[in-house]
Amino acid sequence: MLSGKVHPTVLRRIVIGIGFVATAYYFWKLYGLPEPHIGGE
């Protein structure tokens, strides 16, 4: 529905941007900084 109204280049860049954001999010969740452990355990 939206793809017929938006310029194809703009739509492609939006989709690529969403893909990069999702990739960065999951990469950060998997390999991000470890959480600090406070306490004796």
Secondary structure, 3 states (H helix, E strand, C coil): CCCCCCCHHHHHHHHHHHHHHHHHHHHHHHHCCCCCCCCCC
